[in-house]
């Protein structure tokens, strides 16, 4: 879904609430890594792992394998979007 919405995400940076899925824990970790990398590449600079309260980055993205991500672009948030 995120790949299909790439242009909208890059242009508008809507706030997102994402739940990770995968058949195995390894698949969930891989999906979490790919999602965080995509979002960072699109300009999202606040990617919060809701359950732990930890900001997810490319280096710790696998923390999101279990749980949810709340994502927003800080610059867009402060501009009232």
PyMOL commands that place a pseudoatom at each C-alpha (Angstrom):
pseudoatom trace, name=CA, resn=UNK, resi=1, chain=A, elem=C, hetatm=0, pos=[0.000, 0.000, 0.000]
pseudoatom trace, name=CA, resn=UNK, resi=2, chain=A, elem=C, hetatm=0, pos=[2.779, 2.430, 0.865]
pseudoatom trace, name=CA, resn=UNK, resi=3, chain=A, elem=C, hetatm=0, pos=[4.566, 1.833, -2.440]
pseudoatom trace, name=CA, resn=UNK, resi=4, chain=A, elem=C, hetatm=0, pos=[1.332, 2.562, -4.321]
pseudoatom trace, name=CA, resn=UNK, resi=5, chain=A, elem=C, hetatm=0, pos=[0.848, 5.789, -2.378]
pseudoatom trace, name=CA, resn=UNK, resi=6, chain=A, elem=C, hetatm=0, pos=[4.458, 6.926, -2.784]
pseudoatom trace, name=CA, resn=UNK, resi=7, chain=A, elem=C, hetatm=0, pos=[3.631, 10.131, -4.711]
pseudoatom trace, name=CA, resn=UNK, resi=8, chain=A, elem=C, hetatm=0, pos=[0.950, 11.191, -2.227]
pseudoatom trace, name=CA, resn=UNK, resi=9, chain=A, elem=C, hetatm=0, pos=[3.147, 10.396, 0.758]
pseudoatom trace, name=CA, resn=UNK, resi=10, chain=A, elem=C, hetatm=0, pos=[6.051, 12.382, -0.704]
pseudoatom trace, name=CA, resn=UNK, resi=11, chain=A, elem=C, hetatm=0, pos=[3.890, 15.382, -1.581]
pseudoatom trace, name=CA, resn=UNK, resi=12, chain=A, elem=C, hetatm=0, pos=[1.468, 15.539, 1.358]
pseudoatom trace, name=CA, resn=UNK, resi=13, chain=A, elem=C, hetatm=0, pos=[3.102, 13.606, 4.219]
pseudoatom trace, name=CA, resn=UNK, resi=14, chain=A, elem=C, hetatm=0, pos=[-0.169, 12.517, 5.830]
pseudoatom trace, name=CA, resn=UNK, resi=15, chain=A, elem=C, hetatm=0, pos=[0.072, 11.119, 9.334]
pseudoatom trace, name=CA, resn=UNK, resi=16, chain=A, elem=C, hetatm=0, pos=[0.096, 7.331, 9.288]
pseudoatom trace, name=CA, resn=UNK, resi=17, chain=A, elem=C, hetatm=0, pos=[-0.760, 4.596, 11.778]
pseudoatom trace, name=CA, resn=UNK, resi=18, chain=A, elem=C, hetatm=0, pos=[0.770, 1.309, 10.615]
pseudoatom trace, name=CA, resn=UNK, resi=19, chain=A, elem=C, hetatm=0, pos=[0.590, -2.255, 11.911]
pseudoatom trace, name=CA, resn=UNK, resi=20, chain=A, elem=C, hetatm=0, pos=[3.257, -4.741, 10.801]
pseudoatom trace, name=CA, resn=UNK, resi=21, chain=A, elem=C, hetatm=0, pos=[2.367, -8.125, 9.367]
pseudoatom trace, name=CA, resn=UNK, resi=22, chain=A, elem=C, hetatm=0, pos=[4.291, -11.181, 8.211]
pseudoatom trace, name=CA, resn=UNK, resi=23, chain=A, elem=C, hetatm=0, pos=[4.058, -14.964, 8.329]
pseudoatom trace, name=CA, resn=UNK, resi=24, chain=A, elem=C, hetatm=0, pos=[7.067, -15.261, 10.611]
pseudoatom trace, name=CA, resn=UNK, resi=25, chain=A, elem=C, hetatm=0, pos=[8.933, -12.980, 12.997]
pseudoatom trace, name=CA, resn=UNK, resi=26, chain=A, elem=C, hetatm=0, pos=[11.751, -12.775, 10.446]
pseudoatom trace, name=CA, resn=UNK, resi=27, chain=A, elem=C, hetatm=0, pos=[9.248, -11.595, 7.809]
pseudoatom trace, name=CA, resn=UNK, resi=28, chain=A, elem=C, hetatm=0, pos=[7.821, -9.018, 10.219]
pseudoatom trace, name=CA, resn=UNK, resi=29, chain=A, elem=C, hetatm=0, pos=[11.327, -7.690, 10.926]
pseudoatom trace, name=CA, resn=UNK, resi=30, chain=A, elem=C, hetatm=0, pos=[12.059, -7.499, 7.219]
pseudoatom trace, name=CA, resn=UNK, resi=31, chain=A, elem=C, hetatm=0, pos=[8.769, -5.669, 6.595]
pseudoatom trace, name=CA, resn=UNK, resi=32, chain=A, elem=C, hetatm=0, pos=[9.421, -3.242, 9.451]
pseudoatom trace, name=CA, resn=UNK, resi=33, chain=A, elem=C, hetatm=0, pos=[12.880, -2.445, 8.080]
pseudoatom trace, name=CA, resn=UNK, resi=34, chain=A, elem=C, hetatm=0, pos=[11.496, -1.845, 4.580]
pseudoatom trace, name=CA, resn=UNK, resi=35, chain=A, elem=C, hetatm=0, pos=[8.653, 0.366, 5.854]
pseudoatom trace, name=CA, resn=UNK, resi=36, chain=A, elem=C, hetatm=0, pos=[10.923, 2.554, 7.978]
pseudoatom trace, name=CA, resn=UNK, resi=37, chain=A, elem=C, hetatm=0, pos=[13.468, 2.900, 5.166]
pseudoatom trace, name=CA, resn=UNK, resi=38, chain=A, elem=C, hetatm=0, pos=[10.708, 3.904, 2.730]
pseudoatom trace, name=CA, resn=UNK, resi=39, chain=A, elem=C, hetatm=0, pos=[9.200, 6.460, 5.104]
pseudoatom trace, name=CA, resn=UNK, resi=40, chain=A, elem=C, hetatm=0, pos=[12.552, 8.011, 5.983]
pseudoatom trace, name=CA, resn=UNK, resi=41, chain=A, elem=C, hetatm=0, pos=[13.300, 8.265, 2.270]
pseudoatom trace, name=CA, resn=UNK, resi=42, chain=A, elem=C, hetatm=0, pos=[9.997, 10.087, 1.772]
pseudoatom trace, name=CA, resn=UNK, resi=43, chain=A, elem=C, hetatm=0, pos=[10.809, 12.667, 4.429]
pseudoatom trace, name=CA, resn=UNK, resi=44, chain=A, elem=C, hetatm=0, pos=[9.078, 11.282, 7.513]
pseudoatom trace, name=CA, resn=UNK, resi=45, chain=A, elem=C, hetatm=0, pos=[11.190, 12.275, 10.494]
pseudoatom trace, name=CA, resn=UNK, resi=46, chain=A, elem=C, hetatm=0, pos=[9.001, 11.101, 13.379]
pseudoatom trace, name=CA, resn=UNK, resi=47, chain=A, elem=C, hetatm=0, pos=[8.341, 7.379, 13.282]
pseudoatom trace, name=CA, resn=UNK, resi=48, chain=A, elem=C, hetatm=0, pos=[7.194, 6.307, 16.720]
pseudoatom trace, name=CA, resn=UNK, resi=49, chain=A, elem=C, hetatm=0, pos=[6.925, 2.680, 17.819]
pseudoatom trace, name=CA, resn=UNK, resi=50, chain=A, elem=C, hetatm=0, pos=[3.739, 3.128, 19.817]
pseudoatom trace, name=CA, resn=UNK, resi=51, chain=A, elem=C, hetatm=0, pos=[4.116, 0.269, 22.277]
pseudoatom trace, name=CA, resn=UNK, resi=52, chain=A, elem=C, hetatm=0, pos=[7.644, 1.127, 23.415]
pseudoatom trace, name=CA, resn=UNK, resi=53, chain=A, elem=C, hetatm=0, pos=[7.550, 4.891, 22.930]
pseudoatom trace, name=CA, resn=UNK, resi=54, chain=A, elem=C, hetatm=0, pos=[10.795, 4.598, 20.952]
pseudoatom trace, name=CA, resn=UNK, resi=55, chain=A, elem=C, hetatm=0, pos=[11.478, 6.596, 17.813]
pseudoatom trace, name=CA, resn=UNK, resi=56, chain=A, elem=C, hetatm=0, pos=[12.196, 4.157, 14.995]
pseudoatom trace, name=CA, resn=UNK, resi=57, chain=A, elem=C, hetatm=0, pos=[15.118, 4.820, 12.702]
pseudoatom trace, name=CA, resn=UNK, resi=58, chain=A, elem=C, hetatm=0, pos=[16.780, 2.861, 9.936]
pseudoatom trace, name=CA, resn=UNK, resi=59, chain=A, elem=C, hetatm=0, pos=[19.211, 1.427, 12.503]
pseudoatom trace, name=CA, resn=UNK, resi=60, chain=A, elem=C, hetatm=0, pos=[16.560, 0.176, 14.968]
pseudoatom trace, name=CA, resn=UNK, resi=61, chain=A, elem=C, hetatm=0, pos=[13.609, -0.376, 12.614]
pseudoatom trace, name=CA, resn=UNK, resi=62, chain=A, elem=C, hetatm=0, pos=[13.127, -4.012, 13.556]
pseudoatom trace, name=CA, resn=UNK, resi=63, chain=A, elem=C, hetatm=0, pos=[11.686, -2.909, 16.903]
pseudoatom trace, name=CA, resn=UNK, resi=64, chain=A, elem=C, hetatm=0, pos=[8.486, -2.271, 14.937]
pseudoatom trace, name=CA, resn=UNK, resi=65, chain=A, elem=C, hetatm=0, pos=[8.148, -5.937, 13.978]
pseudoatom trace, name=CA, resn=UNK, resi=66, chain=A, elem=C, hetatm=0, pos=[5.648, -6.212, 16.809]
pseudoatom trace, name=CA, resn=UNK, resi=67, chain=A, elem=C, hetatm=0, pos=[3.240, -3.389, 17.346]
pseudoatom trace, name=CA, resn=UNK, resi=68, chain=A, elem=C, hetatm=0, pos=[2.358, -0.198, 15.578]
pseudoatom trace, name=CA, resn=UNK, resi=69, chain=A, elem=C, hetatm=0, pos=[4.042, 2.843, 14.089]
pseudoatom trace, name=CA, resn=UNK, resi=70, chain=A, elem=C, hetatm=0, pos=[2.714, 6.395, 14.246]
pseudoatom trace, name=CA, resn=UNK, resi=71, chain=A, elem=C, hetatm=0, pos=[4.420, 8.424, 11.543]
pseudoatom trace, name=CA, resn=UNK, resi=72, chain=A, elem=C, hetatm=0, pos=[4.481, 12.094, 10.706]
pseudoatom trace, name=CA, resn=UNK, resi=73, chain=A, elem=C, hetatm=0, pos=[6.733, 14.713, 9.244]
pseudoatom trace, name=CA, resn=UNK, resi=74, chain=A, elem=C, hetatm=0, pos=[7.722, 17.136, 11.979]
pseudoatom trace, name=CA, resn=UNK, resi=75, chain=A, elem=C, hetatm=0, pos=[8.027, 20.084, 9.569]
pseudoatom trace, name=CA, resn=UNK, resi=76, chain=A, elem=C, hetatm=0, pos=[4.520, 19.426, 8.239]
pseudoatom trace, name=CA, resn=UNK, resi=77, chain=A, elem=C, hetatm=0, pos=[3.180, 18.975, 11.787]
pseudoatom trace, name=CA, resn=UNK, resi=78, chain=A, elem=C, hetatm=0, pos=[4.575, 22.288, 12.968]
pseudoatom trace, name=CA, resn=UNK, resi=79, chain=A, elem=C, hetatm=0, pos=[3.142, 24.012, 9.896]
pseudoatom trace, name=CA, resn=UNK, resi=80, chain=A, elem=C, hetatm=0, pos=[-0.338, 22.977, 11.020]
pseudoatom trace, name=CA, resn=UNK, resi=81, chain=A, elem=C, hetatm=0, pos=[-0.894, 20.046, 8.685]
for i in range(1, 81): cmd.bond("trace and resi %d" % i, "trace and resi %d" % (i + 1))
show_as sticks, trace
zoom trace
